[in-house]
Amino acid sequence: MAFDYGTQELNIKNPFKLEGVARVVVGIILAVIGGFLFYQVAGVMEESVLLTAAYFFAGACFLLIGIIKAVGGLTRVVRFYVGRDAPSNLDKAYAAPVIYQMLRNKKNPTFVEPQGLIPRIVHSLFPRLLTAPPVLRNYSQKLILKVSKTLFAILLFGIVVLGFQVLTASGHVDGLAKDAAISTLLVLLALYLGLLWVRSEKPLDSANFTYGSTSAKSLFKMLLIAIAMPILVALGWSLSFSGLSGSEVAAYSSMFGLIIENNAVVTLVAVVLAGIVSLVVAFFLLMSARLNLFPTAVDRTHLNDEFRFDAHPKTLFTRLTNKVMMSRRELDIDNRVYNSYCDTKAANNNNSEFSMEYIAETQPLVLEAPEGKFYGLARTLITLAGHAASALAFILMFLLVADALSSIHEPPFSGWEEYVVYYLEMVFYFFILLLVAGYGKAAVHMSDLFRSEIFFKSNAILFEADGTFQQSTNYRGENRHEASSEETGFHFDSTYNMFGSSLLTSTFAVSGHHNLQQLRFVMSMADNDEFSKEIIDDLSYEMKKIERDVQTKRDADIQASMKRKTDAIYEQKSAELAAMANMGVIPSPQDTSANLVAKDDVDVKKIEE
């Protein structure tokens, strides 16, 4: 079963279960088709070697694709491990100076100006896209670029067809070359569109986590190809048809004319437009729902005051890092520290300067997004629709292949022209089904992208202080040369700035190892007055506690010193009385025991004087 929850109750669920199950189902269907084709191999082995090889190759392809899809689906269902270091640190996406500016100056570097023609057009049509994570912005730009390529290819094909019509009417190109060139270009167009959408890269690749410029240069390349290819194709067919007899020209004209007249162009355009409209509408519906989940804000708390304590400034730093912030760990996981230093500079007139900086973030906790029914239902329907489209396309491909293989064994054609038309149409519709499978793959990638986003909440602080400190030595006694003890002390005077913010961050989980180690982005920043004030209050309490402990120790040392002096005076007086008694100056101690000086009668005030 899947490892749904991380240690210490991180509560990060596996977002890929539904998609994994759908992949398994599609994989099983394709594997069954491949197995059926393998089963047919034994029946046709004696009839035709070519037919046997065709069945074997088709069965191997279906079986291999099915196994790959099924294994990939199982991996997504059962493999989602979350460790104690999840999610990644902010310094993977932002450098420490950037985080410093983010907290100090209320800047969010996640939202940057789009670069390139296509990104600017996309953000002009949908301005709110600017506040989306880089992954979603990159995906939207690449989706629109792919849609632009598709529509541009259809437009160029229409212009080419119109150009051939004009050239044929003017007598520069004969009708046979025109029909052959248009038929060839139509099949090549279907192949290009099918490969364009099937070869779509995964939106959760690491390259998509950073902003990129989507250039429109590919559209200009398509324009150049659209100018050169029709000329080369028409020229090639004209050379091929040179020297044909009249009956052969009529046969070829009938053959290529059938391809164009069989609604092939209408079918291609209908499939293209239906797929594009469905994907674009689904994307913008999902994006609108995603952007409405949380408000976008850039704010923070700022506290500014002075600290004056009888302690070394490094004591302030260590209390902040090892005591105050340690007590604010979440889930017993250490805070994320992005910068930490305490620099004591050279002394100047018995005053030493110091500066310190500390940037840290508490362990991010998973935040359940208020998705609502529409967002979750839309992602589920798009996932199922994408896999259904892919499965349907593969099934129809199987039927096409099966029909083509059967026609090899028993050709139902009266002439070779019909034979060529039939197989050209088979290839054409195979490429159209490849395009449908590409649309299904794009829909699955889209739903995966929106499903895999996981939100976190955390608190980040920036504490910086600058000031001076002095070192002093305290002596106990009448003067420093007769002191009973000495004590080295410090005093610092500083001004601090405390910046704090409650962060809403998001990352995109991937299936497999390091599933939550992708870049994490700051989506929103809010003030955290209570959190920041508690840190300052606790830090002040800790420093005052240190001063109290030092004072208590100092008072204890003074009491002990006074006691030693009292004992010394008592012993000295006792010795003097004993000597006077031995000399007969005073009665012996036995006769005057009541008059002896007791310890408690020693005048402490005189001793102190």
HUFEN-V792696 format. One record per backbone hydrogen bond with DSSP energy under -0.5 kcal/mol. CO is the residue of the C=O (numbers start at 1). NH is the residue of the N-H. E is the energy in kcal/mol with one decimal. If there is no record, write none. Layout:
BEGIN
co:CO nh:NH e:E
co:CO nh:NH e:E
END
This chain:
BEGIN
co:2 nh:4 e:-1.6
co:6 nh:9 e:-0.7
co:6 nh:10 e:-0.6
co:11 nh:13 e:-0.7
co:13 nh:15 e:-0.7
co:14 nh:17 e:-0.7
co:16 nh:20 e:-2.4
co:17 nh:21 e:-2.6
co:18 nh:22 e:-2.3
co:19 nh:23 e:-2.1
co:20 nh:24 e:-2.1
co:21 nh:25 e:-2.2
co:22 nh:26 e:-2.4
co:23 nh:27 e:-2.8
co:24 nh:28 e:-2.5
co:25 nh:29 e:-2.2
co:26 nh:30 e:-2.4
co:27 nh:31 e:-2.5
co:28 nh:32 e:-2.5
co:29 nh:33 e:-2.1
co:30 nh:34 e:-2.6
co:31 nh:35 e:-2.6
co:32 nh:36 e:-2.4
co:33 nh:37 e:-2.3
co:34 nh:38 e:-2.1
co:35 nh:39 e:-2.1
co:36 nh:40 e:-1.6
co:37 nh:41 e:-0.8
co:38 nh:41 e:-0.7
co:38 nh:42 e:-0.7
co:39 nh:42 e:-0.5
co:39 nh:43 e:-0.5
co:40 nh:44 e:-1.4
co:41 nh:45 e:-0.9
co:44 nh:47 e:-0.5
co:44 nh:48 e:-2.0
co:48 nh:52 e:-2.0
co:49 nh:53 e:-2.5
co:50 nh:54 e:-2.4
co:51 nh:55 e:-2.5
co:52 nh:56 e:-2.4
co:53 nh:57 e:-2.7
co:54 nh:58 e:-2.5
co:55 nh:59 e:-2.6
co:56 nh:60 e:-2.4
co:57 nh:61 e:-2.2
co:58 nh:62 e:-2.4
co:59 nh:63 e:-2.5
co:60 nh:64 e:-2.6
co:61 nh:65 e:-2.6
co:62 nh:66 e:-2.4
co:63 nh:67 e:-2.5
co:64 nh:68 e:-2.4
co:65 nh:69 e:-2.4
co:66 nh:70 e:-2.6
co:67 nh:71 e:-2.7
co:68 nh:72 e:-2.4
co:69 nh:73 e:-2.4
co:70 nh:74 e:-2.4
co:71 nh:75 e:-2.3
co:72 nh:76 e:-1.7
co:73 nh:77 e:-1.6
co:74 nh:78 e:-2.5
co:75 nh:79 e:-1.4
co:78 nh:80 e:-0.7
co:79 nh:512 e:-0.8
co:82 nh:7 e:-0.9
co:83 nh:86 e:-1.3
co:89 nh:92 e:-1.3
co:90 nh:93 e:-1.5
co:90 nh:94 e:-2.6
co:95 nh:98 e:-0.5
co:95 nh:99 e:-2.1
co:96 nh:100 e:-2.3
co:97 nh:101 e:-2.2
co:98 nh:102 e:-2.3
co:99 nh:103 e:-2.1
co:100 nh:104 e:-2.6
co:101 nh:105 e:-2.3
co:102 nh:106 e:-0.5
co:102 nh:107 e:-0.8
co:107 nh:109 e:-0.6
co:108 nh:111 e:-1.2
co:110 nh:112 e:-0.9
co:115 nh:214 e:-0.6
co:116 nh:120 e:-1.7
co:117 nh:121 e:-2.2
co:118 nh:122 e:-2.6
co:119 nh:123 e:-2.6
co:120 nh:124 e:-1.6
co:121 nh:125 e:-2.0
co:122 nh:126 e:-1.8
co:126 nh:129 e:-1.9
co:127 nh:130 e:-1.9
co:128 nh:131 e:-1.5
co:129 nh:132 e:-1.7
co:133 nh:137 e:-2.2
co:134 nh:138 e:-2.9
co:135 nh:139 e:-2.3
co:136 nh:140 e:-2.5
co:137 nh:141 e:-2.1
co:138 nh:142 e:-2.4
co:139 nh:143 e:-2.6
co:140 nh:144 e:-2.5
co:141 nh:145 e:-2.2
co:142 nh:146 e:-2.2
co:143 nh:147 e:-2.5
co:144 nh:148 e:-2.7
co:145 nh:149 e:-2.5
co:146 nh:150 e:-2.2
co:147 nh:151 e:-2.6
co:148 nh:152 e:-2.7
co:149 nh:153 e:-2.3
co:150 nh:154 e:-2.1
co:151 nh:155 e:-2.6
co:152 nh:156 e:-2.7
co:153 nh:157 e:-2.2
co:154 nh:158 e:-2.2
co:155 nh:159 e:-2.2
co:156 nh:160 e:-2.5
co:157 nh:161 e:-2.7
co:158 nh:162 e:-2.4
co:159 nh:163 e:-2.5
co:160 nh:164 e:-2.6
co:161 nh:165 e:-2.1
co:162 nh:166 e:-2.1
co:163 nh:167 e:-2.7
co:164 nh:168 e:-2.6
co:165 nh:169 e:-2.3
co:166 nh:170 e:-1.9
co:167 nh:172 e:-1.9
co:167 nh:173 e:-1.3
co:168 nh:171 e:-0.9
co:174 nh:178 e:-2.0
co:175 nh:179 e:-2.6
co:176 nh:180 e:-2.5
co:177 nh:181 e:-2.6
co:178 nh:182 e:-2.7
co:179 nh:183 e:-2.3
co:180 nh:184 e:-2.4
co:181 nh:185 e:-2.8
co:182 nh:186 e:-2.2
co:183 nh:187 e:-1.9
co:184 nh:188 e:-2.5
co:185 nh:189 e:-2.5
co:186 nh:190 e:-2.2
co:187 nh:191 e:-2.2
co:188 nh:192 e:-2.8
co:189 nh:193 e:-2.6
co:190 nh:194 e:-2.3
co:191 nh:195 e:-2.5
co:192 nh:196 e:-2.4
co:193 nh:197 e:-1.8
co:194 nh:198 e:-2.3
co:195 nh:199 e:-2.1
co:197 nh:200 e:-1.0
co:202 nh:205 e:-1.5
co:205 nh:208 e:-1.6
co:206 nh:209 e:-1.5
co:207 nh:210 e:-0.9
co:212 nh:214 e:-0.6
co:213 nh:215 e:-0.9
co:214 nh:118 e:-0.9
co:214 nh:119 e:-0.5
co:216 nh:219 e:-0.9
co:216 nh:220 e:-1.0
co:217 nh:221 e:-2.0
co:218 nh:222 e:-2.2
co:219 nh:223 e:-1.8
co:220 nh:224 e:-2.1
co:221 nh:225 e:-2.5
co:222 nh:226 e:-2.8
co:223 nh:227 e:-1.3
co:224 nh:228 e:-2.3
co:225 nh:229 e:-3.2
co:226 nh:230 e:-0.5
co:227 nh:231 e:-0.7
co:228 nh:232 e:-2.2
co:229 nh:233 e:-3.1
co:230 nh:234 e:-2.7
co:231 nh:235 e:-2.4
co:232 nh:236 e:-2.5
co:233 nh:237 e:-2.6
co:234 nh:238 e:-2.4
co:235 nh:239 e:-2.2
co:236 nh:240 e:-2.0
co:237 nh:241 e:-2.3
co:238 nh:242 e:-0.6
co:239 nh:242 e:-0.5
co:241 nh:244 e:-1.7
co:245 nh:249 e:-2.3
co:246 nh:250 e:-2.1
co:247 nh:251 e:-2.2
co:248 nh:252 e:-2.6
co:249 nh:253 e:-2.5
co:250 nh:254 e:-2.3
co:251 nh:255 e:-2.2
co:252 nh:256 e:-2.6
co:253 nh:257 e:-2.1
co:254 nh:258 e:-1.8
co:255 nh:259 e:-1.2
co:256 nh:260 e:-1.5
co:257 nh:261 e:-2.4
co:258 nh:262 e:-1.2
co:259 nh:264 e:-0.6
co:263 nh:267 e:-2.2
co:264 nh:268 e:-2.4
co:265 nh:269 e:-2.6
co:266 nh:270 e:-2.5
co:267 nh:271 e:-2.5
co:268 nh:272 e:-2.6
co:269 nh:273 e:-2.7
co:270 nh:274 e:-2.5
co:271 nh:275 e:-2.4
co:272 nh:276 e:-2.5
co:273 nh:277 e:-2.6
co:274 nh:278 e:-2.0
co:275 nh:279 e:-2.4
co:276 nh:280 e:-2.7
co:277 nh:281 e:-2.4
co:278 nh:282 e:-2.3
co:279 nh:283 e:-2.5
co:280 nh:284 e:-2.4
co:281 nh:285 e:-2.0
co:282 nh:286 e:-2.3
co:283 nh:287 e:-2.9
co:284 nh:288 e:-2.1
co:285 nh:289 e:-2.1
co:286 nh:290 e:-2.5
co:287 nh:291 e:-2.6
co:288 nh:292 e:-1.1
co:290 nh:293 e:-1.5
co:295 nh:297 e:-0.6
co:297 nh:525 e:-2.8
co:301 nh:500 e:-2.1
co:303 nh:498 e:-3.2
co:305 nh:496 e:-2.5
co:307 nh:494 e:-2.7
co:309 nh:311 e:-1.7
co:309 nh:492 e:-2.5
co:312 nh:315 e:-1.6
co:312 nh:316 e:-0.9
co:313 nh:317 e:-1.7
co:314 nh:318 e:-2.7
co:315 nh:319 e:-2.2
co:316 nh:320 e:-1.9
co:317 nh:321 e:-2.5
co:318 nh:322 e:-2.8
co:319 nh:323 e:-1.1
co:319 nh:324 e:-2.8
co:320 nh:325 e:-2.5
co:323 nh:327 e:-1.5
co:325 nh:328 e:-1.2
co:326 nh:329 e:-1.2
co:330 nh:333 e:-1.7
co:333 nh:330 e:-0.6
co:335 nh:337 e:-0.7
co:336 nh:338 e:-0.5
co:336 nh:361 e:-2.5
co:339 nh:359 e:-2.8
co:341 nh:357 e:-2.4
co:342 nh:344 e:-0.6
co:343 nh:345 e:-0.6
co:343 nh:355 e:-2.2
co:346 nh:353 e:-0.7
co:348 nh:351 e:-1.2
co:351 nh:348 e:-3.5
co:352 nh:469 e:-2.7
co:353 nh:345 e:-3.0
co:354 nh:467 e:-2.0
co:355 nh:343 e:-3.3
co:356 nh:465 e:-1.7
co:357 nh:341 e:-2.2
co:358 nh:463 e:-2.7
co:359 nh:338 e:-2.6
co:359 nh:339 e:-1.4
co:360 nh:461 e:-2.5
co:361 nh:336 e:-3.6
co:365 nh:457 e:-2.5
co:366 nh:368 e:-0.5
co:367 nh:455 e:-0.5
co:369 nh:371 e:-2.3
co:371 nh:375 e:-0.7
co:372 nh:376 e:-1.1
co:373 nh:377 e:-2.5
co:374 nh:378 e:-3.1
co:375 nh:379 e:-1.9
co:376 nh:380 e:-1.9
co:377 nh:381 e:-2.7
co:378 nh:382 e:-2.5
co:379 nh:383 e:-2.2
co:380 nh:384 e:-2.5
co:381 nh:385 e:-2.8
co:382 nh:386 e:-2.6
co:383 nh:387 e:-2.2
co:384 nh:388 e:-2.5
co:385 nh:389 e:-2.6
co:386 nh:390 e:-2.2
co:387 nh:391 e:-2.9
co:388 nh:392 e:-2.9
co:389 nh:393 e:-2.5
co:390 nh:394 e:-2.4
co:391 nh:395 e:-2.4
co:392 nh:396 e:-2.6
co:393 nh:397 e:-2.2
co:394 nh:398 e:-2.3
co:395 nh:399 e:-2.2
co:396 nh:400 e:-2.6
co:397 nh:401 e:-3.0
co:398 nh:402 e:-3.1
co:399 nh:403 e:-2.5
co:400 nh:404 e:-2.7
co:401 nh:405 e:-2.8
co:402 nh:406 e:-2.2
co:403 nh:407 e:-1.9
co:404 nh:408 e:-1.0
co:405 nh:409 e:-1.2
co:406 nh:410 e:-2.4
co:415 nh:419 e:-1.5
co:416 nh:420 e:-2.5
co:417 nh:421 e:-2.6
co:418 nh:422 e:-2.6
co:419 nh:423 e:-2.0
co:420 nh:424 e:-2.5
co:421 nh:425 e:-2.4
co:422 nh:426 e:-2.1
co:423 nh:427 e:-2.5
co:424 nh:428 e:-2.6
co:425 nh:429 e:-2.9
co:426 nh:430 e:-2.0
co:427 nh:431 e:-2.1
co:428 nh:432 e:-1.8
co:429 nh:433 e:-2.3
co:430 nh:434 e:-1.9
co:431 nh:435 e:-1.9
co:432 nh:436 e:-2.1
co:433 nh:437 e:-2.6
co:434 nh:438 e:-2.0
co:435 nh:439 e:-2.2
co:436 nh:440 e:-2.3
co:437 nh:441 e:-2.3
co:438 nh:442 e:-2.4
co:439 nh:443 e:-2.3
co:440 nh:444 e:-2.2
co:441 nh:445 e:-2.4
co:442 nh:446 e:-2.2
co:443 nh:447 e:-2.4
co:444 nh:448 e:-2.5
co:445 nh:449 e:-2.2
co:446 nh:450 e:-1.9
co:447 nh:451 e:-2.0
co:448 nh:452 e:-2.2
co:452 nh:509 e:-2.5
co:454 nh:507 e:-2.1
co:455 nh:367 e:-2.5
co:456 nh:505 e:-2.4
co:457 nh:365 e:-2.7
co:458 nh:503 e:-2.6
co:459 nh:362 e:-2.6
co:460 nh:501 e:-2.5
co:461 nh:360 e:-1.8
co:462 nh:464 e:-0.5
co:462 nh:499 e:-2.9
co:463 nh:358 e:-2.1
co:464 nh:497 e:-2.8
co:465 nh:356 e:-2.3
co:466 nh:495 e:-2.4
co:467 nh:354 e:-2.4
co:468 nh:493 e:-2.8
co:469 nh:352 e:-2.7
co:470 nh:491 e:-1.9
co:472 nh:489 e:-3.6
co:474 nh:487 e:-2.6
co:475 nh:477 e:-0.6
co:476 nh:484 e:-3.8
co:476 nh:485 e:-0.9
co:479 nh:482 e:-0.6
co:480 nh:483 e:-0.5
co:485 nh:476 e:-2.5
co:487 nh:474 e:-3.6
co:489 nh:472 e:-2.8
co:491 nh:470 e:-2.8
co:492 nh:309 e:-1.5
co:493 nh:468 e:-2.1
co:494 nh:307 e:-2.3
co:495 nh:466 e:-1.9
co:496 nh:305 e:-1.3
co:497 nh:464 e:-2.2
co:497 nh:499 e:-0.5
co:498 nh:303 e:-2.8
co:499 nh:462 e:-3.0
co:500 nh:301 e:-3.7
co:500 nh:528 e:-0.5
co:501 nh:460 e:-2.8
co:501 nh:503 e:-0.7
co:502 nh:526 e:-2.0
co:503 nh:458 e:-1.7
co:503 nh:505 e:-0.6
co:504 nh:523 e:-3.1
co:504 nh:524 e:-1.6
co:505 nh:456 e:-2.9
co:506 nh:521 e:-2.7
co:507 nh:454 e:-2.9
co:507 nh:509 e:-0.6
co:512 nh:515 e:-0.6
co:514 nh:517 e:-1.4
co:515 nh:510 e:-1.6
co:516 nh:87 e:-0.5
co:516 nh:88 e:-0.8
co:521 nh:506 e:-2.2
co:521 nh:523 e:-0.6
co:524 nh:504 e:-2.5
co:525 nh:299 e:-0.8
co:526 nh:502 e:-3.5
co:528 nh:532 e:-2.6
co:529 nh:533 e:-2.6
co:530 nh:534 e:-2.2
co:531 nh:535 e:-1.6
co:532 nh:536 e:-2.0
co:533 nh:537 e:-2.7
co:534 nh:538 e:-2.7
co:535 nh:539 e:-2.6
co:536 nh:540 e:-2.6
co:537 nh:541 e:-2.4
co:538 nh:542 e:-2.5
co:539 nh:543 e:-2.1
co:540 nh:544 e:-2.4
co:541 nh:545 e:-2.3
co:542 nh:546 e:-1.9
co:543 nh:547 e:-2.1
co:544 nh:548 e:-2.6
co:545 nh:549 e:-2.6
co:546 nh:550 e:-2.5
co:547 nh:551 e:-2.6
co:548 nh:552 e:-2.9
co:549 nh:553 e:-2.3
co:550 nh:554 e:-2.4
co:551 nh:555 e:-2.8
co:552 nh:556 e:-2.3
co:553 nh:557 e:-2.3
co:554 nh:558 e:-2.1
co:555 nh:559 e:-2.4
co:556 nh:560 e:-2.3
co:557 nh:561 e:-2.3
co:558 nh:562 e:-2.5
co:559 nh:563 e:-2.2
co:560 nh:564 e:-2.0
co:561 nh:565 e:-2.0
co:562 nh:566 e:-2.5
co:563 nh:567 e:-2.4
co:564 nh:568 e:-2.0
co:565 nh:569 e:-2.4
co:566 nh:570 e:-2.4
co:567 nh:571 e:-2.3
co:568 nh:572 e:-2.2
co:569 nh:573 e:-2.7
co:570 nh:574 e:-2.5
co:571 nh:575 e:-2.1
co:572 nh:576 e:-2.1
co:573 nh:577 e:-2.3
co:574 nh:578 e:-2.1
co:575 nh:579 e:-2.0
co:576 nh:580 e:-2.3
co:577 nh:581 e:-2.1
co:578 nh:582 e:-1.8
co:579 nh:583 e:-1.4
co:580 nh:585 e:-1.8
co:580 nh:586 e:-1.0
co:581 nh:584 e:-1.1
co:588 nh:591 e:-1.1
co:588 nh:592 e:-1.5
co:592 nh:595 e:-1.4
co:592 nh:596 e:-0.6
co:593 nh:596 e:-0.7
co:598 nh:601 e:-0.9
co:599 nh:602 e:-1.3
co:602 nh:604 e:-1.0
co:603 nh:607 e:-1.9
co:604 nh:608 e:-2.7
co:605 nh:609 e:-2.1
END
